[in-house]
Amino acid sequence: MTNGLERWRKEKGLSYPELGRLLSLTGAYSSRRYCLPFSHPSYRVPAREVMLRIYFATHGDVTPNDFYDLRPIEFYDSTPIEGAA
């Protein structure tokens, strides 16, 4: 699964420093770590405040769900979870 912020950054032709400035982050490294593959040891899920900045800066193209390595729903077992309503 591709990191949604990295995909969006590339589509817009932004460098990591430009993305960092757009999101009011300090330094290119801060924005880069949110764009790394999910399996990379330096990958980080943004804090809530940063997540909101990303959501609004991308006009909703990148959402909080884009920061979790979730597979399509069909991938998961459809057995109901005990106690779930």
RAKALIN-V795804 format. One record per backbone hydrogen bond with DSSP energy under -0.5 kcal/mol. CO is the residue of the C=O (numbers start at 1). NH is the residue of the N-H. Records with the same first field share a line. If there is no record, write none. Layout:
CO=NH, NH
This chain:
3=7
4=8
5=9
6=10
7=11
8=12
9=13, 14
10=13
15=19
16=20
17=21
18=22
19=23
20=25
21=24
25=27
26=30
27=31
28=32
29=33
30=34
31=34, 35
32=35, 36
33=44
37=40
40=43
47=51
48=52
49=53
50=54
51=55
52=56
53=57
54=58
55=60
56=59
58=61
61=63
63=66
64=67
65=68
66=4
68=70
72=75, 76
73=76
81=84
